[in-house]
Amino acid sequence: MAAPVTQLVHAAPARPRVLILGGGFAGLHAAQSLARLAVDVTLIDRRNHHTFQPLLYQVALAVLSPADIAQPIRGILRKQANVQVLMDEVTGIDGIGHRISLTSGGQMAYDYLVVATGATHSYFGHDEWAPLAPGLKTIEDATEIRRRVLLAFELAERQMLEQGWHPPLNFIVIGGGPTGVELAGAISDIARLYLRRDFRHIDPARARVLLLEGSPHLLSAYPADLSAKAEAALIRLGVEVRTNAHVSAIGPGWVEAQGEQGSSRIDAAVTLWAAGVQASPLGTLLGVPLDRRGCVLVNDRLNPPGMPEVFILGDLAHVEQDGHPIPGVAQPAMQMGDHVGRMIAADLASKPRPAFRYFDKGDMATIGRRAAIAKVEWPFKAHMSGLPAWLTWLTVHIWFLIGFRNRISVFATWIWSYFTFTRAARLITGDQHLPGWQDQAAGSASGRAPLPPDRP
Amino acid sequence: MAAPVTQLVHAAPARPRVLILGGGFAGLHAAQSLARLAVDVTLIDRRNHHTFQPLLYQVALAVLSPADIAQPIRGILRKQANVQVLMDEVTGIDGIGHRISLTSGGQMAYDYLVVATGATHSYFGHDEWAPLAPGLKTIEDATEIRRRVLLAFELAERQMLEQGWHPPLNFIVIGGGPTGVELAGAISDIARLYLRRDFRHIDPARARVLLLEGSPHLLSAYPADLSAKAEAALIRLGVEVRTNAHVSAIGPGWVEAQGEQGSSRIDAAVTLWAAGVQASPLGTLLGVPLDRRGCVLVNDRLNPPGMPEVFILGDLAHVEQDGHPIPGVAQPAMQMGDHVGRMIAADLASKPRPAFRYFDKGDMATIGRRAAIAKVEWPFKAHMSGLPAWLTWLTVHIWFLIGFRNRISVFATWIWSYFTFTRAARLITGDQHLPGWQDQAAGSASGRAPLPPDRP
């Protein structure tokens, strides 16, 4: 009996199938690094767009529009013939059968799996804080923060107009890392420079911005001199910096912090979370060793133990180099993505894979309208601060923005915003009510007396 | 016994208080028309931004960003010293006591009340259709429509990739007025020109766009020759136009229409509503005579009967001129707003108020990328169509866009989009699931056979 024989004659030489999970910096660079190789690439993301996360806080604070810093992944990879893009979510990984499962019920086989699904906020076991103190990872997070900040000004103005007083207009940023420092500086800018002329009854200069950090210093990943300069620059902008302050509770309209002088409850019009990150849950699906934050422990070929066909990149990867973990920022993510192409090319040529080594060009954080700090490692070593660091920050961020049109548009918007003191994207969209604060204010829970109007 | 006497000596001469409800074209023009008069103006809107509604469909179809066509009302009126802006919602009007109530519990007194709160969608008693077939009046509506249209393409691509077939990718627009025609033309453009290169597995050219209109002609407010030209232009773009088609039911993934050949059910990936408008409920709060759509019947001084201190403007006003009601579009709204200043100035000078007369400069509707129709009334009378009408449309809409920066930004985006065939704002934000269609497709309720892949 002759069994049916399929694919014996003229079967096309099987091209390895590479599945990339995640369209952030790491996933996108991995896809692009494979452009000239004889592989078929599928990039899967649950969103249709790549987000330029370093500028997210500018969307949150009404400088830029979402479309300025986000681009459809399909559009970015349009010209690359060996990539297809799929908007879907992964629900399971079968590391032995080399298959993934998708929410839509489908399955896909892979020869190489690249996992670059990044990280999200961690509330350190207090997930109930999430609606009270949103973090900043997605476009939706950014428009939600924009909504809350602008709405707080509108409500204070309304209360002055209708009742002659308003509760404290405090903006509390929890976490003194780069995102927290950027948010605090930018809110202070908004209050002092941009909104002063728009609100006639409240005095936006009276809006307080508080930055709470649990450790003794802001920006603890930076050298001490830069960290101190950042703190001084924030204080010059009017930000109240409280270090050694541990947040113990968050409620609607307040934050409780434990500091050196004991515990205190601070009124909060808006509370923002920039304190912790945890890795995407895809590490768990793989069933491999993870670190405390859920990052996958990988070797210098970016493989988890015993899985040479799986690469973990970006914020999801825990890679040790010279005894320290590589930081979860954009630069190493891009370099890991680029390295995937080199390793698969080596496989196709039956050569040994090169080891990954992070080449650190430096790091920077911006503080408001005209200040930044930068630790430059390449092409020369330097610590920069103030205006020179800010100009460097501007140049680097424009340069790395995805897409020519976005670069022009963002540059034009910045120039406009800088010289006219206006912000282009001051839109309150979505729900027109602010959770917590307004109710608390109306109930006057803390029994405070009405404030007199600031201006006659 | 001497009673305390207040405000007898040196009391400032009381300046009339003008309350304007609504920051659309009519309310904004009313506020600006009062700039040089000795009155105190308060403009109240429940949103913080003015929306340039004629270009909303371009946000819905991923050409422009929300911030391109919406601006904070405070920003627009920043330089006008006698205006204050309040973000709040009106819950009651006391026409005898001359006071309004606000959601926040406060009350405000007025000497003049200007009501310009516009109109919203009408589902003709079928409000349950609203989530199935969104209309287009606000920025949130526009981003919701953008989400649904882009997501439908993503889902069809996903189904081709994972299952080898996809349900019909039909876009159904209900209502053949200017908004329906603009939406249908623009969706057809998206499918043919912009998305073709982005989706490798579905053939976007096979996406059908259907425009359903209950009456025998599209754009029934226009002269017959222009209406016929618009229909021909839509058909050239690939839109299937069905006139005399009455929608009798809408469900998740389908629309039932009754036409000349009886009733039929059409599969729908996305259904959009552009069929009816109804006036804002504020007319009801006034307790004055309304027309069928809820518009307030006013005289040629824009007053409801017996209320000379109340002016009704824009889409909320039913004004008869030469035996016809003035249409609910931007031009008469702006002119009514301007007229408020003239009438209050006459009052202040103790002169009779001038009558309002709508000066019709013409009207236009655009159909896709390079066609439009225009009925020009001034400075000359003409019927235009095709490219000349489209260039006129372009010029007029850029000119009337609020704000210098927005004009430049929109113009640059249009040039870019026109020559590169890309759309800048193709972001899917919010919920990443499409209601109805996907479920129906997965269940294959209509028992259709899987489609073969379009391309080998």
Interface residues (C-beta under 8 A of the other chain):
Chain A: T42 R46 R47 N48 H49 S65 P66 A67 D68 A70 P72 R74 G75 R78 Q84 L86 M87 D88 L102 S104 G105 G106 M108 I139 E140 T143 L150 L151 E154 L155 E157 R158 Q159 L161 E162 Q163 R197 D198 F199 R200 H201 R405 I408 S409 A412 T413 W416 T420 T422 A424 A425 R426 L427 I428 T429 G430 Q432 A442
Chain B: T42 R46 R47 N48 H49 S65 P66 A67 D68 A70 P72 R74 G75 R78 Q84 L86 M87 D88 L102 S104 G105 G106 M108 I139 E140 T143 L150 L151 E154 L155 E157 R158 Q159 L161 E162 Q163 R197 D198 F199 R200 H201 R405 I408 S409 A412 T413 W416 T420 T422 A424 A425 R426 L427 I428 T429 G430 Q432 A442
